[in-house]
Amino acid sequence: MSWFSRNVTNIPAPMSPRVAKIFIALSLFTLALGFSAVFIYDGMTRFFYVVAFSAMSIANLLWAAGSLQRDPARSLQLRAAMRPFAFLMLATLPVAAWLVLFGQ
């Protein structure tokens, strides 16, 4: 088993309820931070910043919500649903950082 399949394609383990609730609060803050880019940046910087932070927030919200589910099947589905958003965040966050630091 390779590092990629072990660490990237696997469904994340559930968090404890306390950590999941903290993640939900932090994810909502990150979502607000992402949407603040609408007023701060323009052009492609705005687009990549909003997409990156929104994807990060949605991925964390799905992971936390899946961790709080009592039904194991529903928990697994929610935690698996976060992976596309995590990949989207990993693809757009470096571009957003580059554009914020070095301009368009």
GROMACS elastic network, one bead per residue, 0.5 to 0.9 nm:
[ bonds ]
;  ai    aj funct       b0    kb
    1     4     6  0.83169   500
    1     5     6  0.66435   500
    1     6     6  0.66460   500
    2     5     6  0.55088   500
    2     6     6  0.61780   500
    2     7     6  0.86007   500
    3     6     6  0.51040   500
    3     7     6  0.59176   500
    3     8     6  0.78626   500
    4     7     6  0.54351   500
    4     8     6  0.52903   500
    4     9     6  0.68889   500
    5     8     6  0.56670   500
    5     9     6  0.50720   500
    5    10     6  0.66082   500
    6     9     6  0.65563   500
    6    10     6  0.60390   500
    7    10     6  0.61197   500
    7    11     6  0.88485   500
    7    12     6  0.87966   500
    8    11     6  0.82312   500
    8    83     6  0.85524   500
    9    12     6  0.89467   500
    9    83     6  0.77906   500
   10    13     6  0.88778   500
   10    80     6  0.83282   500
   10    83     6  0.88146   500
   11    76     6  0.76777   500
   11    79     6  0.63113   500
   11    80     6  0.54209   500
   11    81     6  0.89118   500
   11    82     6  0.86368   500
   11    83     6  0.76292   500
   12    15     6  0.88146   500
   12    63     6  0.76395   500
   12    76     6  0.89454   500
   12    79     6  0.65076   500
   12    80     6  0.76262   500
   12    83     6  0.88529   500
   13    63     6  0.87681   500
   13    67     6  0.80614   500
   13    76     6  0.89828   500
   13    79     6  0.80438   500
   14    17     6  0.88568   500
   14    20     6  0.85193   500
   14    63     6  0.74404   500
   14    64     6  0.77171   500
   14    66     6  0.71253   500
   14    68     6  0.80999   500
   14    75     6  0.80752   500
   14    76     6  0.86576   500
   14    79     6  0.77832   500
   15    18     6  0.80594   500
   15    19     6  0.61320   500
   15    20     6  0.57926   500
   15    63     6  0.81565   500
   15    64     6  0.69859   500
   15    66     6  0.87652   500
   15    67     6  0.54418   500
   15    68     6  0.80041   500
   16    19     6  0.53450   500
   16    20     6  0.60912   500
   16    21     6  0.87242   500
   16    64     6  0.89918   500
   16    67     6  0.70570   500
   16    68     6  0.79412   500
   17    21     6  0.61996   500
   17    22     6  0.86863   500
   17    64     6  0.82671   500
   17    67     6  0.69508   500
   17    68     6  0.59386   500
   18    21     6  0.53018   500
   18    22     6  0.64405   500
   18    23     6  0.87298   500
   19    22     6  0.50525   500
   19    23     6  0.61157   500
   19    24     6  0.86668   500
   19    64     6  0.80744   500
   20    24     6  0.62360   500
   20    25     6  0.88064   500
   20    60     6  0.89908   500
   20    61     6  0.85916   500
   20    63     6  0.79505   500
   20    65     6  0.72423   500
   20    66     6  0.88701   500
   20    67     6  0.65309   500
   20    68     6  0.68691   500
   21    24     6  0.50798   500
   21    25     6  0.64751   500
   21    26     6  0.87333   500
   21    64     6  0.70482   500
   21    65     6  0.86098   500
   21    68     6  0.83690   500
   22    25     6  0.52221   500
   22    26     6  0.62170   500
   22    27     6  0.84975   500
   22    64     6  0.87185   500
   23    26     6  0.50353   500
   23    27     6  0.58445   500
   23    28     6  0.85144   500
   23    60     6  0.67077   500
   23    61     6  0.71393   500
   23    63     6  0.87082   500
   23    64     6  0.62798   500
   24    27     6  0.50304   500
   24    28     6  0.62278   500
   24    29     6  0.86632   500
   24    57     6  0.86184   500
   24    60     6  0.72247   500
   24    61     6  0.56450   500
   24    62     6  0.89837   500
   24    64     6  0.63211   500
   24    65     6  0.78877   500
   25    28     6  0.52872   500
   25    29     6  0.63806   500
   25    30     6  0.87259   500
   25    61     6  0.89725   500
   26    29     6  0.50289   500
   26    30     6  0.61168   500
   26    31     6  0.85655   500
   26    57     6  0.82441   500
   26    60     6  0.87290   500
   27    31     6  0.60556   500
   27    32     6  0.86024   500
   27    56     6  0.77183   500
   27    58     6  0.74135   500
   27    59     6  0.86744   500
   27    60     6  0.61471   500
   27    61     6  0.61705   500
   28    32     6  0.62917   500
   28    33     6  0.85822   500
   28    57     6  0.67528   500
   28    58     6  0.89011   500
   28    61     6  0.80983   500
   29    32     6  0.51382   500
   29    33     6  0.61719   500
   29    34     6  0.86387   500
   29    57     6  0.84024   500
   30    34     6  0.60875   500
   30    35     6  0.86629   500
   30    53     6  0.64237   500
   30    54     6  0.75999   500
   30    56     6  0.77774   500
   30    57     6  0.59516   500
   31    34     6  0.50283   500
   31    35     6  0.63186   500
   31    36     6  0.86251   500
   31    50     6  0.85269   500
   31    53     6  0.61944   500
   31    54     6  0.54759   500
   31    55     6  0.86208   500
   31    56     6  0.80226   500
   31    57     6  0.54717   500
   31    58     6  0.80257   500
   32    35     6  0.51839   500
   32    36     6  0.61594   500
   32    53     6  0.87918   500
   32    54     6  0.86507   500
   33    36     6  0.51037   500
   33    37     6  0.71257   500
   33    50     6  0.85693   500
   33    53     6  0.74076   500
   33    54     6  0.88919   500
   34    37     6  0.57332   500
   34    38     6  0.81026   500
   34    49     6  0.63601   500
   34    51     6  0.76954   500
   34    52     6  0.76296   500
   34    54     6  0.59971   500
   34    57     6  0.86958   500
   35    38     6  0.57409   500
   35    39     6  0.80507   500
   35    49     6  0.84272   500
   35    50     6  0.58134   500
   35    53     6  0.80353   500
   35    54     6  0.77252   500
   36    39     6  0.56807   500
   36    40     6  0.65284   500
   36    41     6  0.87009   500
   36    50     6  0.81398   500
   37    41     6  0.53924   500
   37    42     6  0.80200   500
   37    45     6  0.84338   500
   37    46     6  0.56782   500
   37    47     6  0.84464   500
   37    49     6  0.65985   500
   37    50     6  0.63080   500
   38    41     6  0.61658   500
   38    42     6  0.72355   500
   38    46     6  0.61176   500
   38    47     6  0.83843   500
   38    49     6  0.89382   500
   38    50     6  0.75071   500
   39    42     6  0.79848   500
   39    46     6  0.86555   500
   40    46     6  0.78066   500
   41    44     6  0.85705   500
   41    45     6  0.61624   500
   41    47     6  0.87582   500
   41    49     6  0.85603   500
   41   100     6  0.85375   500
   42    45     6  0.60083   500
   42    47     6  0.78797   500
   43    46     6  0.55862   500
   43    47     6  0.67388   500
   43   104     6  0.82303   500
   44    48     6  0.61226   500
   44    49     6  0.83288   500
   44    96     6  0.83399   500
   44    99     6  0.78721   500
   44   104     6  0.74408   500
   45    48     6  0.54326   500
   45    49     6  0.59236   500
   45    50     6  0.84521   500
   45    95     6  0.83345   500
   45    96     6  0.59227   500
   45    97     6  0.85604   500
   45    98     6  0.88303   500
   45    99     6  0.55941   500
   45   100     6  0.64862   500
   45   103     6  0.79189   500
   45   104     6  0.72554   500
   46    49     6  0.52365   500
   46    50     6  0.60443   500
   46    51     6  0.84807   500
   46    96     6  0.81279   500
   47    50     6  0.54091   500
   47    51     6  0.61179   500
   47    52     6  0.85149   500
   47    96     6  0.82822   500
   48    51     6  0.51159   500
   48    52     6  0.58579   500
   48    53     6  0.84476   500
   48    92     6  0.59042   500
   48    93     6  0.71635   500
   48    95     6  0.67930   500
   48    96     6  0.50460   500
   48    97     6  0.87958   500
   48    99     6  0.85396   500
   49    52     6  0.52457   500
   49    53     6  0.61066   500
   49    54     6  0.82957   500
   49    92     6  0.76869   500
   49    93     6  0.70556   500
   49    95     6  0.83840   500
   49    96     6  0.51053   500
   49    97     6  0.78802   500
   49    99     6  0.89215   500
   49   100     6  0.85480   500
   50    53     6  0.54448   500
   50    54     6  0.58186   500
   50    55     6  0.83355   500
   50    96     6  0.87355   500
   51    54     6  0.51842   500
   51    55     6  0.59205   500
   51    56     6  0.84396   500
   51    88     6  0.81020   500
   51    89     6  0.74093   500
   51    92     6  0.70509   500
   51    93     6  0.83227   500
   51    96     6  0.89247   500
   52    55     6  0.52762   500
   52    56     6  0.61439   500
   52    57     6  0.86587   500
   52    85     6  0.89659   500
   52    88     6  0.70501   500
   52    90     6  0.77140   500
   52    91     6  0.80005   500
   52    92     6  0.52170   500
   52    93     6  0.50738   500
   52    94     6  0.87991   500
   52    95     6  0.89211   500
   52    96     6  0.72846   500
   53    57     6  0.61037   500
   53    58     6  0.85751   500
   53    89     6  0.70972   500
   53    92     6  0.88833   500
   53    93     6  0.76007   500
   54    57     6  0.50938   500
   54    58     6  0.60903   500
   54    59     6  0.84891   500
   54    85     6  0.86760   500
   54    89     6  0.80918   500
   55    58     6  0.51584   500
   55    59     6  0.60094   500
   55    60     6  0.85308   500
   55    82     6  0.89853   500
   55    84     6  0.86842   500
   55    86     6  0.65990   500
   55    87     6  0.85986   500
   55    88     6  0.64039   500
   55    89     6  0.53096   500
   56    59     6  0.52466   500
   56    60     6  0.62320   500
   56    61     6  0.85825   500
   56    85     6  0.66901   500
   56    86     6  0.62659   500
   56    88     6  0.82354   500
   56    89     6  0.55546   500
   56    90     6  0.85505   500
   56    93     6  0.89815   500
   57    60     6  0.52046   500
   57    61     6  0.60132   500
   57    62     6  0.85666   500
   57    85     6  0.86821   500
   58    61     6  0.50025   500
   58    62     6  0.60817   500
   58    63     6  0.85263   500
   58    82     6  0.72387   500
   58    85     6  0.67711   500
   58    86     6  0.85426   500
   59    62     6  0.52703   500
   59    63     6  0.62137   500
   59    64     6  0.86449   500
   59    79     6  0.85159   500
   59    81     6  0.78413   500
   59    83     6  0.69392   500
   59    84     6  0.80120   500
   59    85     6  0.52652   500
   59    86     6  0.57203   500
   59    89     6  0.85992   500
   60    63     6  0.50537   500
   60    64     6  0.60516   500
   60    65     6  0.84199   500
   60    82     6  0.72078   500
   60    85     6  0.89339   500
   60    86     6  0.84095   500
   61    64     6  0.51309   500
   61    65     6  0.58955   500
   61    66     6  0.83317   500
   61    82     6  0.81862   500
   62    65     6  0.50691   500
   62    66     6  0.58989   500
   62    67     6  0.84251   500
   62    78     6  0.55617   500
   62    79     6  0.59993   500
   62    80     6  0.84866   500
   62    81     6  0.69112   500
   62    82     6  0.55719   500
   63    66     6  0.51457   500
   63    67     6  0.61876   500
   63    68     6  0.88263   500
   63    75     6  0.85858   500
   63    78     6  0.65113   500
   63    80     6  0.80513   500
   63    81     6  0.81809   500
   63    82     6  0.62048   500
   64    68     6  0.63780   500
   64    69     6  0.89154   500
   64    78     6  0.87208   500
   64    79     6  0.78936   500
   65    68     6  0.51470   500
   65    69     6  0.64596   500
   65    75     6  0.76517   500
   65    78     6  0.70101   500
   65    79     6  0.79128   500
   66    69     6  0.53087   500
   66    70     6  0.87243   500
   66    72     6  0.87967   500
   66    74     6  0.70094   500
   66    76     6  0.66501   500
   66    77     6  0.74066   500
   66    79     6  0.51977   500
   66    80     6  0.87237   500
   67    70     6  0.82696   500
   67    75     6  0.60875   500
   67    76     6  0.84953   500
   67    78     6  0.83429   500
   67    79     6  0.74207   500
   68    75     6  0.74745   500
   69    72     6  0.71441   500
   69    73     6  0.89855   500
   69    74     6  0.67632   500
   69    75     6  0.52484   500
   69    78     6  0.88375   500
   70    73     6  0.89311   500
   70    74     6  0.80029   500
   70    75     6  0.72077   500
   71    74     6  0.54251   500
   71    75     6  0.60943   500
   71    76     6  0.86898   500
   72    76     6  0.61176   500
   72    77     6  0.86302   500
   73    76     6  0.51812   500
   73    77     6  0.62698   500
   73    78     6  0.87748   500
   74    77     6  0.50315   500
   74    78     6  0.62040   500
   74    79     6  0.85547   500
   75    78     6  0.53336   500
   75    79     6  0.61593   500
   75    80     6  0.85151   500
   76    79     6  0.51881   500
   76    80     6  0.59882   500
   76    81     6  0.85118   500
   77    80     6  0.50927   500
   77    81     6  0.60753   500
   77    82     6  0.89441   500
   78    81     6  0.50204   500
   78    82     6  0.67448   500
   79    82     6  0.55795   500
   79    83     6  0.76705   500
   80    83     6  0.59034   500
   80    84     6  0.85837   500
   81    84     6  0.67919   500
   81    85     6  0.78646   500
   82    85     6  0.54520   500
   82    86     6  0.62474   500
   82    87     6  0.88808   500
   83    87     6  0.62450   500
   83    88     6  0.86019   500
   84    87     6  0.51216   500
   84    88     6  0.61581   500
   84    89     6  0.85827   500
   85    89     6  0.60813   500
   85    90     6  0.85545   500
   86    89     6  0.50325   500
   86    90     6  0.61429   500
   86    91     6  0.86300   500
   87    90     6  0.50096   500
   87    91     6  0.61950   500
   87    92     6  0.86912   500
   88    91     6  0.51368   500
   88    92     6  0.61692   500
   88    93     6  0.83660   500
   89    92     6  0.52618   500
   89    93     6  0.56138   500
   89    94     6  0.87317   500
   90    93     6  0.57137   500
   90    94     6  0.72160   500
   91    94     6  0.67422   500
   91    95     6  0.74367   500
   92    95     6  0.52360   500
   92    96     6  0.61421   500
   92    97     6  0.86481   500
   93    96     6  0.50325   500
   93    97     6  0.61003   500
   93    98     6  0.85286   500
   94    97     6  0.50362   500
   94    98     6  0.60457   500
   94    99     6  0.85849   500
   95    98     6  0.50430   500
   95    99     6  0.61718   500
   95   100     6  0.85768   500
   96    99     6  0.51688   500
   96   100     6  0.60993   500
   96   101     6  0.85505   500
   97   100     6  0.51120   500
   97   101     6  0.60427   500
   97   102     6  0.83736   500
   98   101     6  0.52477   500
   98   102     6  0.57775   500
   98   103     6  0.73640   500
   98   104     6  0.87052   500
   99   102     6  0.53455   500
   99   104     6  0.56182   500
  100   103     6  0.56313   500
  100   104     6  0.80687   500
